[in-house]
């Protein structure tokens, strides 16, 4: 599966953005999806994930209550709605996919990665 993330941009603190991750190829619904981010000078970190059916989701504590991950399997697209953005959310955001057959969980290894979309939150 090939992934393309888009929707990033410059936003003021307190604002919102919605990131999208479009997948190509078949069997999108057989993949768990995740969003990760990497801030300048920092390691990449997990942000959120959603199971293949959308029935389960997980978030890093720092975004709980502000970010929402979702997916539309018919459109082969996953989303990350980001509200109440903070300057510390500034990063390049990546979407990723893994086969659902390997089990759903935060420590799962993701095999497919998009190119990243940059989010900048000004104070």
C-alpha positions in Angstrom: 0.0 0.0 0.0 1.2 3.5 -0.8 0.3 6.4 1.5 0.1 10.1 0.9 -0.4 12.5 3.8 -1.6 16.0 3.3 -3.5 18.8 5.0 -0.6 20.4 7.0 0.0 24.1 7.2 0.5 27.1 9.5 -2.1 27.8 12.1 -2.3 29.9 15.2 -2.4 28.4 18.7 -5.9 27.3 19.5 -6.7 26.6 15.8 -7.6 23.4 14.0 -6.3 21.4 11.1 -7.4 18.1 9.6 -4.8 15.8 8.1 -5.7 13.2 5.6 -3.9 10.1 4.5 -4.9 8.7 1.2 -4.0 5.1 0.4 -3.6 3.5 -3.0 -4.0 -0.2 -3.7 -6.5 -2.7 -2.6 -7.4 -4.0 0.9 -7.1 -0.7 2.8 -9.6 -2.1 5.2 -7.2 -4.8 6.2 -4.7 -2.3 7.6 -4.5 -0.6 11.0 -3.5 3.0 10.6 -1.4 5.3 12.6 -0.2 8.9 12.8 3.2 9.8 14.1 5.1 13.1 14.3 8.6 14.3 14.5 9.5 17.7 15.8 12.8 19.4 15.0 15.6 17.8 16.9 13.4 15.2 18.4 12.7 11.5 17.8 9.6 10.5 16.0 6.7 9.8 18.3 3.4 8.0 18.2 0.4 10.2 18.1 -2.7 8.1 17.4 -3.8 4.8 15.8 -7.0 3.2 14.6 -7.8 -0.4 14.0 -8.8 -1.7 10.6 -12.6 -1.5 11.4 -12.4 1.8 13.2 -13.6 0.1 16.3 -10.5 0.8 18.4 -8.3 3.8 18.7 -5.4 5.0 20.8 -3.8 8.4 21.5 -0.7 9.6 23.2 -1.6 11.4 26.4 -0.5 14.8 25.1 -3.2 14.9 22.4 -6.1 13.1 24.2 -9.2 15.2 24.0 -7.8 17.4 21.3 -7.1 15.1 18.4 -9.4 12.5 16.8 -8.4 9.8 14.4 -10.9 8.3 12.0 -11.1 6.5 8.7 -13.3 5.9 5.8 -12.5 2.5 4.3 -14.6 3.1 1.2 -12.5 6.2 0.4 -9.3 4.5 1.5 -8.5 7.5 3.7 -7.6 8.0 7.3 -7.9 11.4 9.0 -6.4 13.2 12.0 -8.6 16.0 13.2 -6.5 18.3 15.4 -8.2 20.9 17.6 -6.9 23.3 20.2 -3.5 23.2 18.6 -0.5 24.2 20.7 3.0 25.3 19.6 4.4 22.0 20.9 2.3 20.2 18.3 4.6 21.7 15.6 6.1 18.8 13.7 6.1 16.8 10.5 3.2 14.4 10.7 3.4 11.0 9.1 0.7 8.4 8.5 1.6 4.7 8.5 -0.1 1.4 7.9 0.3 -2.1 9.2 -1.4 -5.3 8.5 -4.3 -5.9 10.9 -3.3 -9.6 11.0 -0.4 -8.8 13.2 -2.6 -7.5 16.0 -3.5 -4.0 17.1 -1.5 -2.2 19.7 0.6 0.9 20.3 3.9 -1.0 20.1 3.1 -2.5 16.8 5.5 -2.2 13.9 4.3 -0.2 11.0 5.5 -1.3 7.6 4.2 1.4 5.2 4.8 5.1 5.6 3.7 8.3 3.9 5.9 11.2 3.0 4.9 13.5 5.9 3.0 16.8 6.0 4.3 19.7 8.0 2.3 21.3 10.8 3.4 24.6 12.3 1.5 26.2 15.2 2.4 29.7 16.0 2.0 31.2 19.5 
